[in-house]
């Protein structure tokens, strides 16, 4: 039963760049962020991420710098580590959290967009504006909003290799 | 009836990394839904990606390649430090068993991408996919767990000799066990204070 529900929500997880500017409540936004905190992570270092959530005017102001207009967004940071394998592991945990944010959001009827390729100018602005420790890297911005138009569920063609013997 | 957001939150919250599985094969309908999910994500994030599902004898062959590296015990070794003293001996045996069998899950799902070009981006998107697989599985009543290892030799043997794929094009982004769990995992505490809202 729940499998079919999640499957249908996954079909609705579509990167959307236009949002209706209907406010998202702080309570709902906190629940979206909390869902991300349950993503898998190794224990060393614990919870390898830092999230800053912005709502209302602050979010609109920051999203404009990304050529978007959203009244709710999450800045996602990951610690920089020297070991390449550990760095990839940290990215893995942080992007797992991003999936959780989006799934939890769509359950509220809220759509989202993940921006990964962020320019250096924007990153430096964020580091300065939010006094981010130099050990952290801004790896993604996730924008949220109620849909400005109807979302059509995805249809896909699967390409999986099966090995049995 | 619970509201949809609460249902989703509980599924996300209750997903744990499982390292011991029953031999029971999951229903095909569930597996089909699990394997569809990556392709929804790939519609937005176009990366080189190949999903391989391994079962039965092929699974045993893959396990015998992967368990050549002791690095698969890395996460377990870290967890050892938080295991209560009276359970440490049991946990040592649990670790040894996992290293030998990789948990005996009836299905192993391997995600491959290109980590030679645009590696960081490809890896990040691959892990959105991995998490989507794990959450879909949880909603199907199934458990999952990542098998992490860091051995170039083992990775190459797996890709080139076992999967018969081009090692110059493909790297392993994740390896996931999938099946019905046969353990109560150690619960990790989610600490507060790691997010702020302005």
Interface residues (C-beta under 8 A of the other chain):
Chain A: X2 X3 X4 X5 X6 X7 X9 X10 X11 X13 X14 X15 X26 X28 X29 X30 X31 X33 X34 X35 X37 X38 X39 X40 X42 X43 X44 X46 X47 X49 X50 X51 X52 X53 X54 X55 X58 X85 X88 X89 X91 X92 X93 X94 X95 X96 X98 X99 X100 X103 X104 X107 X108 X114 X116 X117 X139 X140 X154 X156 X157 X158 X159 X160 X161 X162 X163 X164 X165
Chain B: X4 X5 X7 X8 X9 X11 X12 X13 X15 X17 X30 X33 X35 X36 X37 X39 X40 X41 X42 X43 X44 X45 X50 X51 X52 X53 X54 X55 X56 X57 X58 X62 X74 X75 X78 X79 X81 X82 X120 X121 X123 X124 X125 X126 X127 X128 X130 X131 X132 X134 X135 X136 X139 X140 X141 X146 X148 X150 X163 X174 X188 X190 X191 X194 X195 X196 X197 X198
